[in-house]
Amino acid sequence: MASVAELKAAIDAAMLHVQEGQLAVRCANEELGEAQLSLATAVEGSGHESVQAAQAALAQAAAELNECLTATLHAIEQAQTYVATL
């Protein structure tokens, strides 16, 4: 069985991976924002169904990335709470 110090170190390492994932999600969200803006500019005034579907899909993707960030923040908080009990 691992010592408390080893367990804390392993949890810290795991949370570092989570933070790296959060950075990637934030970068992806920024790229999506740029894609949404570019698409909106390119198709300004178009009411075509496909354009609306594309814009809705990008908005949904951005919302899901935000949900991902929220979930990972919660995971970090819970891990920190656990570590504090050790």
C-alpha positions in Angstrom: 0.0 0.0 0.0 1.3 3.5 -0.9 2.2 6.0 1.8 0.3 9.2 2.2 3.1 11.1 0.6 3.0 8.8 -2.4 -0.7 9.0 -2.7 -0.7 12.8 -2.5 2.1 12.9 -5.2 0.1 10.6 -7.4 -3.1 12.7 -7.0 -1.0 15.8 -7.8 0.3 14.2 -10.9 -3.2 13.2 -12.0 -4.5 16.8 -11.4 -1.6 18.1 -13.5 -2.9 16.0 -16.4 -6.4 17.5 -15.8 -5.0 21.0 -15.9 -3.2 20.2 -19.1 -6.5 19.0 -20.5 -8.2 22.1 -19.3 -5.7 24.2 -21.2 -6.4 22.2 -24.4 -10.1 22.6 -23.9 -9.7 26.4 -23.4 -7.6 26.5 -26.6 -10.2 24.5 -28.5 -13.0 26.8 -27.2 -11.0 29.9 -28.4 -10.6 28.2 -31.9 -14.3 27.5 -32.0 -15.1 31.1 -31.1 -12.9 32.2 -34.0 -14.6 29.7 -36.3 -18.0 31.0 -35.2 -17.0 34.5 -36.0 -15.4 33.6 -39.3 -18.5 31.6 -40.4 -20.8 34.4 -39.3 -18.8 36.9 -41.3 -18.7 34.7 -44.4 -22.4 33.9 -44.5 -23.8 37.2 -43.2 -27.3 37.6 -44.3 -27.8 34.0 -45.4 -30.8 32.3 -43.9 -29.9 29.0 -45.5 -30.8 26.0 -43.4 -27.3 24.5 -43.6 -25.7 27.7 -42.4 -28.1 27.8 -39.4 -27.3 24.2 -38.7 -23.6 24.8 -38.8 -23.9 27.8 -36.5 -26.0 25.8 -34.1 -23.5 22.9 -34.1 -20.6 25.3 -33.3 -22.6 26.8 -30.5 -23.4 23.4 -29.1 -19.7 22.4 -29.3 -18.7 25.5 -27.4 -21.4 24.8 -24.7 -20.1 21.2 -24.3 -16.5 22.4 -24.0 -17.7 24.8 -21.2 -19.5 21.8 -19.5 -16.2 19.9 -19.8 -14.3 22.7 -18.0 -16.9 22.8 -15.3 -16.6 19.1 -14.7 -12.9 19.1 -14.6 -12.9 22.0 -12.1 -15.2 20.0 -9.9 -12.9 17.0 -10.2 -10.0 19.1 -9.0 -11.9 20.5 -6.1 -13.0 17.0 -5.0 -9.4 15.7 -5.3 -8.2 18.6 -3.3 -10.8 17.9 -0.6 -9.7 14.3 -0.5 -6.0 15.2 -0.2 -6.9 17.6 2.7 -8.3 14.6 4.6 -5.1 12.6 4.3 
